[in-house]
Amino acid sequence: MGQLILDAGHAYKMLGLGPLAASDILEGPEPRLEPFRLTRFETGQLQPSSSGPFPWT
């Protein structure tokens, strides 16, 4: 399978990422990770623009 590296990058804010990623790898596609897949750029399924003052909110 090759090398796989996962990093939440936000520490406590992303504690659920590990179990979801493990489920995705071991059991098949995890629907809750769909909005974060790289293929979203190819298909044009991007997240809506933020309504907050910062792009990450």
Distance bins in CASP14 RR format, pairs under 12 A and 6 or more apart:
PFRMAT RR
TARGET T0000
AUTHOR 0000-0000-0000
RMODE 2
METHOD distances of the structure
MODEL  1
1 25 0 0 0 0 1 0 0 0 0 0 0
1 26 0 0 0 0 0 1 0 0 0 0 0
2 25 0 0 0 0 0 1 0 0 0 0 0
4 18 0 0 0 0 0 1 0 0 0 0 0
4 21 0 0 0 0 1 0 0 0 0 0 0
4 22 0 0 0 0 0 1 0 0 0 0 0
4 24 0 0 0 0 0 1 0 0 0 0 0
4 25 1 0 0 1 0 0 0 0 0 0 0
4 26 0 0 0 0 0 1 0 0 0 0 0
5 21 0 0 0 0 0 1 0 0 0 0 0
6 14 0 0 0 0 1 0 0 0 0 0 0
6 16 0 0 0 0 0 1 0 0 0 0 0
6 17 1 0 0 1 0 0 0 0 0 0 0
6 18 1 0 0 1 0 0 0 0 0 0 0
6 19 0 0 0 0 0 1 0 0 0 0 0
6 20 0 0 0 0 1 0 0 0 0 0 0
6 21 1 0 1 0 0 0 0 0 0 0 0
6 22 0 0 0 0 1 0 0 0 0 0 0
6 24 0 0 0 0 1 0 0 0 0 0 0
6 25 0 0 0 0 1 0 0 0 0 0 0
6 33 0 0 0 0 0 1 0 0 0 0 0
6 36 0 0 0 0 0 1 0 0 0 0 0
7 14 0 0 0 0 1 0 0 0 0 0 0
7 17 0 0 0 0 1 0 0 0 0 0 0
7 18 0 0 0 0 0 1 0 0 0 0 0
7 21 0 0 0 0 0 1 0 0 0 0 0
8 14 1 1 0 0 0 0 0 0 0 0 0
8 15 1 0 0 1 0 0 0 0 0 0 0
8 16 1 0 0 1 0 0 0 0 0 0 0
8 17 1 0 1 0 0 0 0 0 0 0 0
8 18 1 0 0 1 0 0 0 0 0 0 0
8 19 0 0 0 0 0 1 0 0 0 0 0
8 20 0 0 0 0 0 1 0 0 0 0 0
8 21 0 0 0 0 1 0 0 0 0 0 0
8 36 0 0 0 0 0 1 0 0 0 0 0
9 15 0 0 0 0 0 1 0 0 0 0 0
9 17 0 0 0 0 1 0 0 0 0 0 0
9 18 0 0 0 0 0 1 0 0 0 0 0
10 16 0 0 0 0 0 1 0 0 0 0 0
10 17 0 0 0 0 1 0 0 0 0 0 0
10 56 0 0 0 0 1 0 0 0 0 0 0
11 17 0 0 0 0 0 1 0 0 0 0 0
13 56 0 0 0 0 0 1 0 0 0 0 0
14 20 0 0 0 0 1 0 0 0 0 0 0
14 21 0 0 0 0 0 1 0 0 0 0 0
14 33 0 0 0 0 0 1 0 0 0 0 0
14 36 0 0 0 0 0 1 0 0 0 0 0
15 21 0 0 0 0 0 1 0 0 0 0 0
16 22 0 0 0 0 0 1 0 0 0 0 0
16 23 0 0 0 0 0 1 0 0 0 0 0
16 24 0 0 0 0 0 1 0 0 0 0 0
16 30 0 0 0 0 0 1 0 0 0 0 0
16 32 0 0 0 0 1 0 0 0 0 0 0
16 33 0 0 0 0 0 1 0 0 0 0 0
17 23 0 0 0 0 0 1 0 0 0 0 0
17 24 0 0 0 0 0 1 0 0 0 0 0
17 30 0 0 0 0 0 1 0 0 0 0 0
17 32 0 0 0 0 0 1 0 0 0 0 0
17 33 0 0 0 0 1 0 0 0 0 0 0
17 36 0 0 0 0 1 0 0 0 0 0 0
18 24 0 0 0 0 1 0 0 0 0 0 0
18 25 0 0 0 0 1 0 0 0 0 0 0
18 26 0 0 0 0 0 1 0 0 0 0 0
18 30 0 0 0 0 0 1 0 0 0 0 0
18 32 0 0 0 0 0 1 0 0 0 0 0
18 33 0 0 0 0 0 1 0 0 0 0 0
19 25 0 0 0 0 0 1 0 0 0 0 0
19 26 0 0 0 0 0 1 0 0 0 0 0
19 27 0 0 0 0 0 1 0 0 0 0 0
19 30 0 0 0 0 1 0 0 0 0 0 0
19 32 0 0 0 0 0 1 0 0 0 0 0
19 33 0 0 0 0 0 1 0 0 0 0 0
20 26 0 0 0 0 0 1 0 0 0 0 0
20 27 0 0 0 0 0 1 0 0 0 0 0
20 28 0 0 0 0 0 1 0 0 0 0 0
20 29 0 0 0 0 0 1 0 0 0 0 0
20 30 1 0 1 0 0 0 0 0 0 0 0
20 31 0 0 0 0 1 0 0 0 0 0 0
20 32 1 0 1 0 0 0 0 0 0 0 0
20 33 1 0 1 0 0 0 0 0 0 0 0
20 34 0 0 0 0 0 1 0 0 0 0 0
20 35 0 0 0 0 0 1 0 0 0 0 0
20 36 0 0 0 0 1 0 0 0 0 0 0
21 27 0 0 0 0 0 1 0 0 0 0 0
21 28 0 0 0 0 0 1 0 0 0 0 0
21 29 0 0 0 0 0 1 0 0 0 0 0
21 30 1 0 0 1 0 0 0 0 0 0 0
21 32 0 0 0 0 0 1 0 0 0 0 0
21 33 1 0 0 1 0 0 0 0 0 0 0
21 36 0 0 0 0 1 0 0 0 0 0 0
21 37 0 0 0 0 0 1 0 0 0 0 0
22 28 0 0 0 0 0 1 0 0 0 0 0
22 30 0 0 0 0 1 0 0 0 0 0 0
22 33 0 0 0 0 0 1 0 0 0 0 0
23 29 0 0 0 0 1 0 0 0 0 0 0
23 30 1 0 1 0 0 0 0 0 0 0 0
23 31 0 0 0 0 0 1 0 0 0 0 0
23 32 0 0 0 0 1 0 0 0 0 0 0
23 33 0 0 0 0 1 0 0 0 0 0 0
24 30 1 1 0 0 0 0 0 0 0 0 0
24 31 0 0 0 0 1 0 0 0 0 0 0
24 32 0 0 0 0 1 0 0 0 0 0 0
24 33 1 0 1 0 0 0 0 0 0 0 0
24 34 0 0 0 0 1 0 0 0 0 0 0
24 36 0 0 0 0 0 1 0 0 0 0 0
24 37 0 0 0 0 1 0 0 0 0 0 0
25 33 0 0 0 0 0 1 0 0 0 0 0
27 33 0 0 0 0 0 1 0 0 0 0 0
29 37 0 0 0 0 1 0 0 0 0 0 0
29 39 0 0 0 0 0 1 0 0 0 0 0
30 36 0 0 0 0 1 0 0 0 0 0 0
30 37 0 0 0 0 1 0 0 0 0 0 0
31 37 0 0 0 0 0 1 0 0 0 0 0
33 39 0 0 0 0 0 1 0 0 0 0 0
33 40 0 0 0 0 0 1 0 0 0 0 0
34 40 0 0 0 0 1 0 0 0 0 0 0
34 43 0 0 0 0 0 1 0 0 0 0 0
34 45 0 0 0 0 1 0 0 0 0 0 0
34 47 0 0 0 0 0 1 0 0 0 0 0
35 41 0 0 0 0 0 1 0 0 0 0 0
35 43 0 0 0 0 0 1 0 0 0 0 0
35 44 0 0 0 0 0 1 0 0 0 0 0
35 45 1 0 0 1 0 0 0 0 0 0 0
35 46 0 0 0 0 1 0 0 0 0 0 0
35 47 1 0 0 1 0 0 0 0 0 0 0
35 48 0 0 0 0 0 1 0 0 0 0 0
36 45 0 0 0 0 0 1 0 0 0 0 0
36 46 0 0 0 0 0 1 0 0 0 0 0
36 47 0 0 0 0 1 0 0 0 0 0 0
37 43 0 0 0 0 1 0 0 0 0 0 0
37 44 0 0 0 0 0 1 0 0 0 0 0
37 45 0 0 0 0 1 0 0 0 0 0 0
37 46 0 0 0 0 0 1 0 0 0 0 0
37 47 0 0 0 0 0 1 0 0 0 0 0
38 44 0 0 0 0 0 1 0 0 0 0 0
38 45 0 0 0 0 0 1 0 0 0 0 0
38 46 0 0 0 0 0 1 0 0 0 0 0
39 45 0 0 0 0 1 0 0 0 0 0 0
39 46 0 0 0 0 0 1 0 0 0 0 0
40 46 1 0 0 1 0 0 0 0 0 0 0
40 47 0 0 0 0 1 0 0 0 0 0 0
41 47 0 0 0 0 0 1 0 0 0 0 0
47 55 0 0 0 0 0 1 0 0 0 0 0
47 56 0 0 0 0 0 1 0 0 0 0 0
47 57 0 0 0 0 0 1 0 0 0 0 0
48 55 0 0 0 0 0 1 0 0 0 0 0
49 55 0 0 0 0 1 0 0 0 0 0 0
49 56 0 0 0 0 0 1 0 0 0 0 0
49 57 0 0 0 0 0 1 0 0 0 0 0
50 56 1 0 0 1 0 0 0 0 0 0 0
50 57 1 0 1 0 0 0 0 0 0 0 0
51 57 0 0 0 0 1 0 0 0 0 0 0
END
